[in-house]
Amino acid sequence: MAGWSKSQWQRFIRQAAGEARNVIFTDHALLRMRQRQISRDAAMAILRKGTLHREPEPNLRRGTLECRMEYYVVGRHLALVAAVDAANPAVVVVTAIDLDRG
C-alpha cells in the first residue's frame, strides 16, 4: 500500500487523528477500551502522539493496512490497532491493547 515507510504511516495517522471526525471506533474497539479502561481522550492521545514500532500489516480482505500505535498515557503503556488507507483520511480503530497487562 502506497510503499510508505513506518514513519510516513505514523505521520499519516497522527495528522488524520488531528481531526476527531477522521477517527472511527469499531464496536470491538469500544468494547476493548471499556474492558481495559481506556478513555476516548487517551485513545486520541495514542493516535495523535503515539509511535509505530511494528511494521504495518496488510488486511487483504479489507484493502487496508493495520498499524499498531503505542504510547504511554495516564501512566500506562497502551496501544491501538488502526486500519488505514492512504486514499482515505479516516483512521478506523479496530482494537485497544493494554501492553502493561499483556
Secondary structure, 3 states (H helix, E strand, C coil): CCCCCHHHHHHHHHHHHCCHHHEEECHHHHHHHHHCCCCHHHHHHHHHHCEECCCCEEECCCCEEEEEEEEEECCEEEEEEEEEECCEEEEEEEEEEECCCC
